[in-house]
């Protein structure tokens, strides 16, 4: 399988909503922490993006593409200055933005969302790249018109745009850490793809280093520095991400799952599962536990 498909198959991004809005200095907007990725396409004007949790207060202008992968709490306000920092008339103080909310269907141990920066900013010169420009233009056009099949079109376009954005980020090496940073590195990508394609294989450091075409020491050091996990820890995290998905869907028994993911016994699997997720496998069989987990996390904070 290619570098990206395994991530998309596991975490399954799905469009939650697409809307177009006009910001002014008098109509700022605030959004809470939702855990859902937010894409912003700035069509005209300029805005100020503020996020206390990300320690961000930045100005962005027409043509910029912004992505908050984890949907951190943020505030948007039209910028009252033109591109040349001179006062403009009221019409130019408006900022037209298309907002896309992306939900990942399998959020347990989401190695894509969790290892991306809190904000990814593609300035105009990047968002106008050949691979992105036609999609950005079409999305902005469709988002602003209520034509036949509007919802279906914008939802599908949003998902294609996200995949194209991920491709672009990898091809241009715009992200140098986390799983996307690892997949952007030709050698590390070979080892990561090996893990993704064959999670049940008894991978060891020597095998992964050989797959990457590197020495054990160099591979181990570069993998940890880039991806943020040791190779063994990443393998365990990936296995448990797969396990959460299959358990939630009731696709297979725990014993079978343990065997598929390379554990010598069901007991060993259950022990590893609880260590990584903090819960026994059965916890994820019940959707009602999602709300309980969120409430428990809030209480801990």
N, C-alpha and C positions, 0 to 999 in steps of 0.2 A: 504494500500500500504506500501511497505517497506521503510526504511529510505532514500534510495538513488534514487529510481525510480521517485519520484515526481520532484526532481531536474533535472534529466536527461530528463524527459518529457517536462519540462518547458524551460530549457536552451539549450537542444539539441546540444551537442557537435558534430562537424563534422570535419573530417580530411580535411585540406586545402592542405597540401603537406607533403611528406616524402622524405628526401634526405640523402645520405651518403657523407661525405666529409673528406678530409685529410688535417689537419692543420699543418703548419710548423711555425717556428719563422718568416719566411719571408712572410708568407701568412695569416696574421690575418684577421678576418672578423668582420664587424660591422653591427648591425641591428637597425633600428629606432624603436620608440614606435609604435606598430601596434594595440594594444588592443587584439591581438590573442595570445592564450597560446602557449608557446614553450617548448617542451620536448627534452632533450638531453640525449642520451645514449652513454656514453664514452666506446668505445670498446677496445682501446689500447692507450698507452701513457698518457699524462697528459696535462691539459690546465689551463689557467688563465681566469676566468670570471670576467669582470669588468662592473659595471653599476653605473654611477654617480647619477642617480635618486634614486637608491636603496642604495647608499653609500656602494657598495660592490666591493671588490677586493680579490677574493678567488681562491685558487688552488684546482683543482679537478683531480682525477686520474681514471685509468681504472676501470670499474665496477660501477662507480657512475652514478646515475640517477638524473638529474636536471630538475626542472619544474618552469618556469616563467609563472604563471597563466594569467597575464595581458599583457604579451609580452612587458615588459618595455624595453626601449632602452638599448642595451648591446653590449659588445665587447668580442670576443673570440680570444685567441692566444695560440699556443702550448707552453708548458713550456719547457725551455731548460735544465731542470735538471731532472734526473731520480728520482725514488722513494726514493733513498737513498741520494738525494741531491748532487750527484757527477756528474761531466760532463760526458755526454754520447756521442756516435757517432751520426752522422746526422740522421741515420735511426731511432734511438730510440727517436729522438726529434720530430718525427711526432706524430700526435694525430688523430686517426680515430674516428669520431663521427657520429651518426645518429641523424638527426634533424627532429622533428615532429612538425608541426604547426597545432594547433587545433582551429577552429573557433566556437564560440557559436552563434547559429542562432538567439537567442533572447537575445540581449545584453542590452536592457533597464532594468535598475534596477537589474542587474545580481548579486543576493545575494551570489552566489557561488564564482564567480571571484572576486568580490569587497571586500569580507571579508577574502580572503586567504592572507597569507604572500606574499610579492613580489617575493620571491624565496623559493622553497622547495628543499632541498638537501637530497637525500637518498644515503648514502655511500654504498660501495660495500656490506657490511654485510646485509643491508636492501634490496637492489635491487636484492640480490640473495636469498631472502626469497622464500619459496616453491611456493607461489601463483604468484610471479612475475618472477622468474628466467626463466621458459620455454618460457614465452611471450617475455621477453627481448632478449633472445637468438634467437628466431625465427624471431623477428623483425629485428635484426641486420643482420641476414643471408639473409632475403628477401630484405632488403634495399640495400644490396651490390650486388644483382644479378638482371639482367633484364630478368627474365624468363617469360613464358606465363602467362598472367593475373597479371603481377607484380603490376600495380596500384591498382587494385581491392583488391588484397591480403594485401598490405601494408596499404591501407586506412582502411580496416576492422580491421586489427590487431591493428592499432593505437587506434581506438575507444575502442576495448576490453581492450587494455593495460591501457587506461585512467580510465575506469570503475574499473578495477582490482586495479589500484593505489589508487583510491578513497576509495575502500573497505579496502585496507591495511592501509591507513592513519587513517581511523576510527577505525578499529579493534585494531590497536596498539597505538591509541591515540597520533599520531605524530603531530597533530594540536590541540592546546588547546583553540583557539579563533575563532570567526566567526561562520558561519553556520555549517561548518564541525566540529568545536570544539563542538558545541551544539549537533550535531548528534552523536558525539563520546561519549557523556555522556548519560548513559542509561535513567536517569530520564528526563533530558531536551529533549531527543530525542522523548519521548512519547508525550510531548506537541507540539513539532515542527511537528511531523508527524500528529498529530490531526489537526493542522492548515493547513498543506499541503493537507490533504485528504478532509477537510470540511471547505474551506475558507469562505463560506457564512454563517456559523454558528455564532450566536451572542456570540462569546467568550468573557468572562470577566476574570479578574485575578483569581477569585476564582475557576472557571471551569478549567482553564489551570493548576493551582497549584494542583488541585485534580487529574487531568490527569497524572501529573508528580509524584504524591504521595508525595508532599512536602507542607510545610506550605506556606501561601501567601508571607510572608516576605522573607523566605529563597529562594523560587522560584524566586521572583522578583529580588532579589539581585544577585543570581547566573546566572539567564538568562541574565541580562544586562551585568554583568562582563564577561561572556563567549561569548555571541552572538554579543554584541555591540549595541543592541537595547533594549528598553523596550519591554515587550511582546505586548503591544498595537501598538507600532510603527512597530514592525516586522510584525504583522498581516496586517497592512495597506500596508507595502512595498510588502508583498507577494501578496496581492490582486491586487495591481497595476501592478505588474509584469505579473500576469495572464491577466489583462485587456489589457495591451499593446500588448501582443501576440494575443489575440482574435480580438482586434480592427484592428491590422495590417493585419490580415487574413480575415477580414470582416465576421467573423463567426456569429456575433449576433448584435442586435441593442444595443444602449447605455442603453436604458430603461431596456431591458432584462438583460443586463450585470450587471447593478446596483442591480437588484433584486437577481441575482445569487450570487453576492458577499456580500450580507448582508446589503446593504444600504437601508434606508427607502424611498428614493426618488431618481429620476434621478438627481435632483439638488444637493442633498447631495453628490452623487457619483462624479459629475462633479467638485464640490468644492474640494473634497478630492484628486481627480486625478490631478487637476492643482497644488494643494499645494505640492504634492509629486514629480511630474514629471516636473513642471514648464511650462506645456503646456496644452491646452484643449485636450480632447480625439480625436477630429477630426484631430489634427496634425499628429497622427500616422497612419492615413489612407493613407497617401501619401508618398511612398518610397523616393521621391525626397527630402523630408525634412531631411533625414538622413544626406546628404551632407551639408545641411544648418545648421543643429545642430552642426556638427563637425567644420564648419567654424566659427560659432558664438562662440563656446567654445574656439577656438584658439585666436579669437580677445579679448575675456575676459581675457585670460592669458597674 
